[in-house]
């Protein structure tokens, strides 16, 4: 997946995308500092602190959580070496 990936395809391929990300997280060829990106995003989602608190602006407060998660995984997939990403895409039938 590269930056100009159509968003509507993202929703249909979300299970495959999750398997690709999981495989990349377990792959020893992916640099450890890149693996910190999705880990940090998931921690942000789990921690009670937010950029926009959920109780102040209910809908927007939850959208920022999803936006952080989406942008972090997009950055992660964009920074992973292309040959490794392609290999994982082939494994899940992307």
Jmol script that loads the backbone (N, CA, C; Angstrom):
load data "model"
ATOM      1  N   UNK A   1       0.839  -1.165   0.000  1.00  0.00           N
ATOM      2  CA  UNK A   1       0.000   0.000   0.000  1.00  0.00           C
ATOM      3  C   UNK A   1       0.888   1.233   0.000  1.00  0.00           C
ATOM      4  N   UNK A   2       0.637   2.114  -0.893  1.00  0.00           N
ATOM      5  CA  UNK A   2       1.382   3.354  -0.978  1.00  0.00           C
ATOM      6  C   UNK A   2       0.439   4.533  -0.754  1.00  0.00           C
ATOM      7  N   UNK A   3       0.941   5.754  -0.570  1.00  0.00           N
ATOM      8  CA  UNK A   3       0.127   6.890  -0.157  1.00  0.00           C
ATOM      9  C   UNK A   3      -1.132   7.184  -0.974  1.00  0.00           C
ATOM     10  N   UNK A   4      -1.194   6.887  -2.264  1.00  0.00           N
ATOM     11  CA  UNK A   4      -2.383   7.222  -3.042  1.00  0.00           C
ATOM     12  C   UNK A   4      -3.377   6.066  -3.097  1.00  0.00           C
ATOM     13  N   UNK A   5      -3.396   5.241  -2.090  1.00  0.00           N
ATOM     14  CA  UNK A   5      -4.295   4.092  -1.997  1.00  0.00           C
ATOM     15  C   UNK A   5      -5.726   4.583  -1.798  1.00  0.00           C
ATOM     16  N   UNK A   6      -6.702   4.120  -2.620  1.00  0.00           N
ATOM     17  CA  UNK A   6      -8.093   4.579  -2.480  1.00  0.00           C
ATOM     18  C   UNK A   6      -8.700   4.148  -1.140  1.00  0.00           C
ATOM     19  N   UNK A   7      -9.322   5.073  -0.443  1.00  0.00           N
ATOM     20  CA  UNK A   7      -9.855   4.820   0.887  1.00  0.00           C
ATOM     21  C   UNK A   7     -11.008   3.821   0.849  1.00  0.00           C
ATOM     22  N   UNK A   8     -11.838   3.826  -0.205  1.00  0.00           N
ATOM     23  CA  UNK A   8     -12.966   2.895  -0.247  1.00  0.00           C
ATOM     24  C   UNK A   8     -12.501   1.443  -0.314  1.00  0.00           C
ATOM     25  N   UNK A   9     -11.346   1.192  -0.911  1.00  0.00           N
ATOM     26  CA  UNK A   9     -10.810  -0.167  -0.918  1.00  0.00           C
ATOM     27  C   UNK A   9     -10.303  -0.580   0.462  1.00  0.00           C
ATOM     28  N   UNK A  10      -9.914   0.401   1.249  1.00  0.00           N
ATOM     29  CA  UNK A  10      -9.402   0.122   2.588  1.00  0.00           C
ATOM     30  C   UNK A  10     -10.428  -0.630   3.422  1.00  0.00           C
ATOM     31  N   UNK A  11     -11.664  -0.200   3.403  1.00  0.00           N
ATOM     32  CA  UNK A  11     -12.698  -0.839   4.231  1.00  0.00           C
ATOM     33  C   UNK A  11     -12.966  -2.271   3.806  1.00  0.00           C
ATOM     34  N   UNK A  12     -12.934  -2.531   2.498  1.00  0.00           N
ATOM     35  CA  UNK A  12     -13.185  -3.889   2.024  1.00  0.00           C
ATOM     36  C   UNK A  12     -12.015  -4.813   2.315  1.00  0.00           C
ATOM     37  N   UNK A  13     -10.839  -4.264   2.345  1.00  0.00           N
ATOM     38  CA  UNK A  13      -9.642  -5.083   2.539  1.00  0.00           C
ATOM     39  C   UNK A  13      -9.070  -4.978   3.946  1.00  0.00           C
ATOM     40  N   UNK A  14      -9.845  -4.473   4.861  1.00  0.00           N
ATOM     41  CA  UNK A  14      -9.364  -4.284   6.230  1.00  0.00           C
ATOM     42  C   UNK A  14      -8.854  -5.578   6.871  1.00  0.00           C
ATOM     43  N   UNK A  15      -9.542  -6.729   6.708  1.00  0.00           N
ATOM     44  CA  UNK A  15      -8.984  -7.960   7.297  1.00  0.00           C
ATOM     45  C   UNK A  15      -7.618  -8.335   6.708  1.00  0.00           C
ATOM     46  N   UNK A  16      -7.457  -8.172   5.396  1.00  0.00           N
ATOM     47  CA  UNK A  16      -6.164  -8.463   4.774  1.00  0.00           C
ATOM     48  C   UNK A  16      -5.107  -7.482   5.274  1.00  0.00           C
ATOM     49  N   UNK A  17      -5.498  -6.229   5.385  1.00  0.00           N
ATOM     50  CA  UNK A  17      -4.567  -5.201   5.859  1.00  0.00           C
ATOM     51  C   UNK A  17      -4.102  -5.498   7.282  1.00  0.00           C
ATOM     52  N   UNK A  18      -5.011  -5.965   8.116  1.00  0.00           N
ATOM     53  CA  UNK A  18      -4.641  -6.324   9.492  1.00  0.00           C
ATOM     54  C   UNK A  18      -3.652  -7.484   9.491  1.00  0.00           C
ATOM     55  N   UNK A  19      -3.872  -8.473   8.614  1.00  0.00           N
ATOM     56  CA  UNK A  19      -2.942  -9.605   8.546  1.00  0.00           C
ATOM     57  C   UNK A  19      -1.572  -9.170   8.016  1.00  0.00           C
ATOM     58  N   UNK A  20      -1.560  -8.242   7.065  1.00  0.00           N
ATOM     59  CA  UNK A  20      -0.291  -7.713   6.548  1.00  0.00           C
ATOM     60  C   UNK A  20       0.468  -7.004   7.669  1.00  0.00           C
ATOM     61  N   UNK A  21      -0.219  -6.141   8.404  1.00  0.00           N
ATOM     62  CA  UNK A  21       0.431  -5.400   9.492  1.00  0.00           C
ATOM     63  C   UNK A  21       0.941  -6.334  10.579  1.00  0.00           C
ATOM     64  N   UNK A  22       0.134  -7.341  10.919  1.00  0.00           N
ATOM     65  CA  UNK A  22       0.563  -8.300  11.940  1.00  0.00           C
ATOM     66  C   UNK A  22       1.806  -9.056  11.472  1.00  0.00           C
ATOM     67  N   UNK A  23       1.794  -9.474  10.219  1.00  0.00           N
ATOM     68  CA  UNK A  23       2.951 -10.182   9.680  1.00  0.00           C
ATOM     69  C   UNK A  23       4.198  -9.310   9.667  1.00  0.00           C
ATOM     70  N   UNK A  24       4.029  -8.038   9.336  1.00  0.00           N
ATOM     71  CA  UNK A  24       5.170  -7.118   9.337  1.00  0.00           C
ATOM     72  C   UNK A  24       5.696  -6.887  10.746  1.00  0.00           C
ATOM     73  N   UNK A  25       4.794  -6.856  11.717  1.00  0.00           N
ATOM     74  CA  UNK A  25       5.235  -6.671  13.102  1.00  0.00           C
ATOM     75  C   UNK A  25       6.064  -7.864  13.583  1.00  0.00           C
ATOM     76  N   UNK A  26       5.769  -9.042  13.059  1.00  0.00           N
ATOM     77  CA  UNK A  26       6.502 -10.246  13.472  1.00  0.00           C
ATOM     78  C   UNK A  26       7.747 -10.507  12.616  1.00  0.00           C
ATOM     79  N   UNK A  27       7.872  -9.811  11.497  1.00  0.00           N
ATOM     80  CA  UNK A  27       8.987 -10.017  10.568  1.00  0.00           C
ATOM     81  C   UNK A  27      10.256  -9.377  11.129  1.00  0.00           C
ATOM     82  N   UNK A  28      11.313 -10.168  11.236  1.00  0.00           N
ATOM     83  CA  UNK A  28      12.579  -9.666  11.795  1.00  0.00           C
ATOM     84  C   UNK A  28      13.301  -8.704  10.856  1.00  0.00           C
ATOM     85  N   UNK A  29      12.929  -8.698   9.588  1.00  0.00           N
ATOM     86  CA  UNK A  29      13.589  -7.803   8.632  1.00  0.00           C
ATOM     87  C   UNK A  29      13.085  -6.370   8.721  1.00  0.00           C
ATOM     88  N   UNK A  30      11.942  -6.158   9.363  1.00  0.00           N
ATOM     89  CA  UNK A  30      11.412  -4.807   9.546  1.00  0.00           C
ATOM     90  C   UNK A  30      12.138  -4.177  10.730  1.00  0.00           C
ATOM     91  N   UNK A  31      12.725  -3.003  10.538  1.00  0.00           N
ATOM     92  CA  UNK A  31      13.486  -2.370  11.626  1.00  0.00           C
ATOM     93  C   UNK A  31      12.618  -2.123  12.869  1.00  0.00           C
ATOM     94  N   UNK A  32      13.183  -2.368  14.042  1.00  0.00           N
ATOM     95  CA  UNK A  32      12.416  -2.194  15.293  1.00  0.00           C
ATOM     96  C   UNK A  32      11.862  -0.784  15.480  1.00  0.00           C
ATOM     97  N   UNK A  33      12.588   0.235  15.017  1.00  0.00           N
ATOM     98  CA  UNK A  33      12.085   1.596  15.217  1.00  0.00           C
ATOM     99  C   UNK A  33      10.806   1.840  14.402  1.00  0.00           C
ATOM    100  N   UNK A  34      10.623   1.145  13.294  1.00  0.00           N
ATOM    101  CA  UNK A  34       9.381   1.277  12.535  1.00  0.00           C
ATOM    102  C   UNK A  34       8.223   0.592  13.247  1.00  0.00           C
ATOM    103  N   UNK A  35       8.517  -0.464  13.957  1.00  0.00           N
ATOM    104  CA  UNK A  35       7.465  -1.193  14.681  1.00  0.00           C
ATOM    105  C   UNK A  35       6.912  -0.372  15.846  1.00  0.00           C
ATOM    106  N   UNK A  36       7.653   0.633  16.261  1.00  0.00           N
ATOM    107  CA  UNK A  36       7.169   1.498  17.339  1.00  0.00           C
ATOM    108  C   UNK A  36       5.997   2.372  16.890  1.00  0.00           C
ATOM    109  N   UNK A  37       5.858   2.609  15.593  1.00  0.00           N
ATOM    110  CA  UNK A  37       4.779   3.465  15.084  1.00  0.00           C
ATOM    111  C   UNK A  37       3.406   2.860  15.385  1.00  0.00           C
ATOM    112  N   UNK A  38       3.115   1.623  14.934  1.00  0.00           N
ATOM    113  CA  UNK A  38       1.798   1.072  15.265  1.00  0.00           C
ATOM    114  C   UNK A  38       1.615   0.772  16.756  1.00  0.00           C
ATOM    115  N   UNK A  39       2.704   0.416  17.433  1.00  0.00           N
ATOM    116  CA  UNK A  39       2.606   0.169  18.872  1.00  0.00           C
ATOM    117  C   UNK A  39       2.200   1.458  19.583  1.00  0.00           C
ATOM    118  N   UNK A  40       2.823   2.562  19.206  1.00  0.00           N
ATOM    119  CA  UNK A  40       2.470   3.860  19.799  1.00  0.00           C
ATOM    120  C   UNK A  40       1.036   4.253  19.510  1.00  0.00           C
ATOM    121  N   UNK A  41       0.556   3.964  18.308  1.00  0.00           N
ATOM    122  CA  UNK A  41      -0.822   4.303  17.956  1.00  0.00           C
ATOM    123  C   UNK A  41      -1.819   3.492  18.777  1.00  0.00           C
ATOM    124  N   UNK A  42      -1.539   2.218  18.950  1.00  0.00           N
ATOM    125  CA  UNK A  42      -2.439   1.373  19.746  1.00  0.00           C
ATOM    126  C   UNK A  42      -2.408   1.814  21.207  1.00  0.00           C
ATOM    127  N   UNK A  43      -1.241   2.154  21.715  1.00  0.00           N
ATOM    128  CA  UNK A  43      -1.154   2.653  23.094  1.00  0.00           C
ATOM    129  C   UNK A  43      -1.933   3.957  23.249  1.00  0.00           C
ATOM    130  N   UNK A  44      -1.830   4.835  22.272  1.00  0.00           N
ATOM    131  CA  UNK A  44      -2.592   6.087  22.306  1.00  0.00           C
ATOM    132  C   UNK A  44      -4.085   5.796  22.375  1.00  0.00           C
ATOM    133  N   UNK A  45      -4.512   4.801  21.622  1.00  0.00           N
ATOM    134  CA  UNK A  45      -5.920   4.427  21.602  1.00  0.00           C
ATOM    135  C   UNK A  45      -6.365   3.877  22.958  1.00  0.00           C
ATOM    136  N   UNK A  46      -5.492   3.142  23.628  1.00  0.00           N
ATOM    137  CA  UNK A  46      -5.844   2.507  24.897  1.00  0.00           C
ATOM    138  C   UNK A  46      -5.715   3.433  26.104  1.00  0.00           C
ATOM    139  N   UNK A  47      -4.819   4.404  26.023  1.00  0.00           N
ATOM    140  CA  UNK A  47      -4.609   5.297  27.156  1.00  0.00           C
ATOM    141  C   UNK A  47      -5.781   6.262  27.308  1.00  0.00           C
ATOM    142  N   UNK A  48      -6.050   6.691  28.524  1.00  0.00           N
ATOM    143  CA  UNK A  48      -7.198   7.587  28.743  1.00  0.00           C
ATOM    144  C   UNK A  48      -6.955   9.032  28.295  1.00  0.00           C
ATOM    145  N   UNK A  49      -5.760   9.372  27.887  1.00  0.00           N
ATOM    146  CA  UNK A  49      -5.457  10.735  27.475  1.00  0.00           C
ATOM    147  C   UNK A  49      -5.634  10.877  25.968  1.00  0.00           C
ATOM    148  N   UNK A  50      -6.271  11.956  25.548  1.00  0.00           N
ATOM    149  CA  UNK A  50      -6.536  12.209  24.133  1.00  0.00           C
ATOM    150  C   UNK A  50      -6.168  13.635  23.760  1.00  0.00           C
ATOM    151  N   UNK A  51      -5.957  13.856  22.470  1.00  0.00           N
ATOM    152  CA  UNK A  51      -5.774  15.229  21.975  1.00  0.00           C
ATOM    153  C   UNK A  51      -7.070  16.003  22.147  1.00  0.00           C
ATOM    154  N   UNK A  52      -8.173  15.369  21.775  1.00  0.00           N
ATOM    155  CA  UNK A  52      -9.505  15.946  21.957  1.00  0.00           C
ATOM    156  C   UNK A  52     -10.272  14.983  22.864  1.00  0.00           C
ATOM    157  N   UNK A  53     -10.529  15.355  24.105  1.00  0.00           N
ATOM    158  CA  UNK A  53     -11.204  14.439  25.033  1.00  0.00           C
ATOM    159  C   UNK A  53     -12.576  13.992  24.521  1.00  0.00           C
ATOM    160  N   UNK A  54     -12.869  12.702  24.678  1.00  0.00           N
ATOM    161  CA  UNK A  54     -14.124  12.134  24.189  1.00  0.00           C
ATOM    162  C   UNK A  54     -15.346  12.736  24.882  1.00  0.00           C
ATOM    163  N   UNK A  55     -15.207  13.105  26.153  1.00  0.00           N
ATOM    164  CA  UNK A  55     -16.362  13.612  26.885  1.00  0.00           C
ATOM    165  C   UNK A  55     -16.691  15.062  26.537  1.00  0.00           C
ATOM    166  N   UNK A  56     -15.712  15.840  26.019  1.00  0.00           N
ATOM    167  CA  UNK A  56     -15.979  17.230  25.645  1.00  0.00           C
ATOM    168  C   UNK A  56     -16.725  17.322  24.317  1.00  0.00           C
ATOM    169  N   UNK A  57     -16.222  16.623  23.342  1.00  0.00           N
ATOM    170  CA  UNK A  57     -16.834  16.618  22.013  1.00  0.00           C
ATOM    171  C   UNK A  57     -16.985  15.153  21.618  1.00  0.00           C
ATOM    172  N   UNK A  58     -18.124  14.531  21.937  1.00  0.00           N
ATOM    173  CA  UNK A  58     -18.265  13.077  21.802  1.00  0.00           C
ATOM    174  C   UNK A  58     -17.873  12.488  20.446  1.00  0.00           C
ATOM    175  N   UNK A  59     -18.386  12.977  19.364  1.00  0.00           N
ATOM    176  CA  UNK A  59     -18.096  12.359  18.060  1.00  0.00           C
ATOM    177  C   UNK A  59     -16.673  12.667  17.615  1.00  0.00           C
ATOM    178  N   UNK A  60     -16.292  13.926  17.692  1.00  0.00           N
ATOM    179  CA  UNK A  60     -14.956  14.328  17.244  1.00  0.00           C
ATOM    180  C   UNK A  60     -13.881  13.700  18.127  1.00  0.00           C
ATOM    181  N   UNK A  61     -14.162  13.539  19.404  1.00  0.00           N
ATOM    182  CA  UNK A  61     -13.204  12.928  20.316  1.00  0.00           C
ATOM    183  C   UNK A  61     -12.883  11.494  19.951  1.00  0.00           C
ATOM    184  N   UNK A  62     -13.836  10.779  19.381  1.00  0.00           N
ATOM    185  CA  UNK A  62     -13.580   9.405  18.958  1.00  0.00           C
ATOM    186  C   UNK A  62     -12.990   9.342  17.565  1.00  0.00           C
ATOM    187  N   UNK A  63     -13.328  10.309  16.736  1.00  0.00           N
ATOM    188  CA  UNK A  63     -12.769  10.339  15.387  1.00  0.00           C
ATOM    189  C   UNK A  63     -11.268  10.592  15.437  1.00  0.00           C
ATOM    190  N   UNK A  64     -10.806  11.413  16.367  1.00  0.00           N
ATOM    191  CA  UNK A  64      -9.363  11.672  16.442  1.00  0.00           C
ATOM    192  C   UNK A  64      -8.603  10.404  16.808  1.00  0.00           C
ATOM    193  N   UNK A  65      -9.210   9.528  17.610  1.00  0.00           N
ATOM    194  CA  UNK A  65      -8.563   8.248  17.926  1.00  0.00           C
ATOM    195  C   UNK A  65      -8.392   7.408  16.665  1.00  0.00           C
ATOM    196  N   UNK A  66      -9.440   7.326  15.862  1.00  0.00           N
ATOM    197  CA  UNK A  66      -9.378   6.559  14.614  1.00  0.00           C
ATOM    198  C   UNK A  66      -8.413   7.191  13.620  1.00  0.00           C
ATOM    199  N   UNK A  67      -8.384   8.510  13.588  1.00  0.00           N
ATOM    200  CA  UNK A  67      -7.484   9.205  12.669  1.00  0.00           C
ATOM    201  C   UNK A  67      -6.021   8.939  13.031  1.00  0.00           C
ATOM    202  N   UNK A  68      -5.703   8.985  14.304  1.00  0.00           N
ATOM    203  CA  UNK A  68      -4.328   8.689  14.749  1.00  0.00           C
ATOM    204  C   UNK A  68      -3.955   7.264  14.370  1.00  0.00           C
ATOM    205  N   UNK A  69      -4.867   6.326  14.603  1.00  0.00           N
ATOM    206  CA  UNK A  69      -4.612   4.928  14.269  1.00  0.00           C
ATOM    207  C   UNK A  69      -4.404   4.755  12.763  1.00  0.00           C
ATOM    208  N   UNK A  70      -5.273   5.343  11.964  1.00  0.00           N
ATOM    209  CA  UNK A  70      -5.172   5.249  10.514  1.00  0.00           C
ATOM    210  C   UNK A  70      -3.868   5.851   9.999  1.00  0.00           C
ATOM    211  N   UNK A  71      -3.538   7.053  10.455  1.00  0.00           N
ATOM    212  CA  UNK A  71      -2.321   7.722   9.983  1.00  0.00           C
ATOM    213  C   UNK A  71      -1.058   6.982  10.412  1.00  0.00           C
ATOM    214  N   UNK A  72      -1.067   6.418  11.601  1.00  0.00           N
ATOM    215  CA  UNK A  72       0.103   5.677  12.079  1.00  0.00           C
ATOM    216  C   UNK A  72       0.336   4.429  11.233  1.00  0.00           C
ATOM    217  N   UNK A  73      -0.733   3.685  10.934  1.00  0.00           N
ATOM    218  CA  UNK A  73      -0.556   2.482  10.136  1.00  0.00           C
ATOM    219  C   UNK A  73      -0.217   2.824   8.690  1.00  0.00           C
ATOM    220  N   UNK A  74      -0.737   3.920   8.189  1.00  0.00           N
ATOM    221  CA  UNK A  74      -0.384   4.350   6.835  1.00  0.00           C
ATOM    222  C   UNK A  74       1.097   4.733   6.778  1.00  0.00           C
ATOM    223  N   UNK A  75       1.569   5.449   7.784  1.00  0.00           N
ATOM    224  CA  UNK A  75       2.987   5.813   7.854  1.00  0.00           C
ATOM    225  C   UNK A  75       3.850   4.565   7.965  1.00  0.00           C
ATOM    226  N   UNK A  76       3.450   3.634   8.820  1.00  0.00           N
ATOM    227  CA  UNK A  76       4.177   2.383   8.997  1.00  0.00           C
ATOM    228  C   UNK A  76       4.305   1.633   7.671  1.00  0.00           C
ATOM    229  N   UNK A  77       3.193   1.470   6.963  1.00  0.00           N
ATOM    230  CA  UNK A  77       3.224   0.747   5.690  1.00  0.00           C
ATOM    231  C   UNK A  77       4.014   1.507   4.623  1.00  0.00           C
ATOM    232  N   UNK A  78       4.031   2.823   4.714  1.00  0.00           N
ATOM    233  CA  UNK A  78       4.792   3.622   3.758  1.00  0.00           C
ATOM    234  C   UNK A  78       6.297   3.575   3.993  1.00  0.00           C
ATOM    235  N   UNK A  79       6.707   3.305   5.236  1.00  0.00           N
ATOM    236  CA  UNK A  79       8.133   3.298   5.572  1.00  0.00           C
ATOM    237  C   UNK A  79       8.774   1.910   5.531  1.00  0.00           C
ATOM    238  N   UNK A  80       7.943   0.867   5.562  1.00  0.00           N
ATOM    239  CA  UNK A  80       8.469  -0.499   5.482  1.00  0.00           C
ATOM    240  C   UNK A  80       9.099  -0.682   4.103  1.00  0.00           C
ATOM    241  N   UNK A  81      10.257  -1.318   4.023  1.00  0.00           N
ATOM    242  CA  UNK A  81      10.870  -1.549   2.705  1.00  0.00           C
ATOM    243  C   UNK A  81       9.885  -2.224   1.743  1.00  0.00           C
ATOM    244  N   UNK A  82       9.857  -1.732   0.512  1.00  0.00           N
ATOM    245  CA  UNK A  82       8.856  -2.148  -0.477  1.00  0.00           C
ATOM    246  C   UNK A  82       8.883  -3.647  -0.751  1.00  0.00           C
ATOM    247  N   UNK A  83      10.054  -4.243  -0.804  1.00  0.00           N
ATOM    248  CA  UNK A  83      10.122  -5.678  -1.111  1.00  0.00           C
ATOM    249  C   UNK A  83       9.516  -6.524   0.012  1.00  0.00           C
ATOM    250  N   UNK A  84       9.704  -6.110   1.246  1.00  0.00           N
ATOM    251  CA  UNK A  84       9.131  -6.841   2.375  1.00  0.00           C
ATOM    252  C   UNK A  84       7.612  -6.666   2.385  1.00  0.00           C
ATOM    253  N   UNK A  85       7.154  -5.446   2.146  1.00  0.00           N
ATOM    254  CA  UNK A  85       5.717  -5.190   2.080  1.00  0.00           C
ATOM    255  C   UNK A  85       5.066  -6.002   0.973  1.00  0.00           C
ATOM    256  N   UNK A  86       5.691  -6.028  -0.194  1.00  0.00           N
ATOM    257  CA  UNK A  86       5.160  -6.777  -1.332  1.00  0.00           C
ATOM    258  C   UNK A  86       5.055  -8.268  -0.998  1.00  0.00           C
ATOM    259  N   UNK A  87       6.055  -8.785  -0.325  1.00  0.00           N
ATOM    260  CA  UNK A  87       6.044 -10.200   0.069  1.00  0.00           C
ATOM    261  C   UNK A  87       4.858 -10.519   0.975  1.00  0.00           C
ATOM    262  N   UNK A  88       4.604  -9.651   1.931  1.00  0.00           N
ATOM    263  CA  UNK A  88       3.483  -9.862   2.859  1.00  0.00           C
ATOM    264  C   UNK A  88       2.141  -9.664   2.156  1.00  0.00           C
ATOM    265  N   UNK A  89       2.094  -8.764   1.205  1.00  0.00           N
ATOM    266  CA  UNK A  89       0.872  -8.586   0.422  1.00  0.00           C
ATOM    267  C   UNK A  89       0.571  -9.849  -0.381  1.00  0.00           C
ATOM    268  N   UNK A  90       1.590 -10.453  -0.934  1.00  0.00           N
ATOM    269  CA  UNK A  90       1.399 -11.682  -1.711  1.00  0.00           C
ATOM    270  C   UNK A  90       0.916 -12.825  -0.829  1.00  0.00           C
ATOM    271  N   UNK A  91       1.397 -12.885   0.404  1.00  0.00           N
ATOM    272  CA  UNK A  91       1.004 -13.960   1.319  1.00  0.00           C
ATOM    273  C   UNK A  91      -0.486 -13.932   1.626  1.00  0.00           C
ATOM    274  N   UNK A  92      -1.075 -12.745   1.686  1.00  0.00           N
ATOM    275  CA  UNK A  92      -2.504 -12.634   2.034  1.00  0.00           C
ATOM    276  C   UNK A  92      -3.387 -12.469   0.794  1.00  0.00           C
ATOM    277  N   UNK A  93      -2.792 -12.523  -0.378  1.00  0.00           N
ATOM    278  CA  UNK A  93      -3.568 -12.419  -1.613  1.00  0.00           C
ATOM    279  C   UNK A  93      -4.012 -11.007  -1.955  1.00  0.00           C
ATOM    280  N   UNK A  94      -3.211 -10.042  -1.620  1.00  0.00           N
ATOM    281  CA  UNK A  94      -3.519  -8.625  -1.901  1.00  0.00           C
ATOM    282  C   UNK A  94      -3.377  -8.440  -3.364  1.00  0.00           C
TER     283      UNK A  94
END
end "model"
wireframe off; spacefill off
backbone 0.3
color backbone group
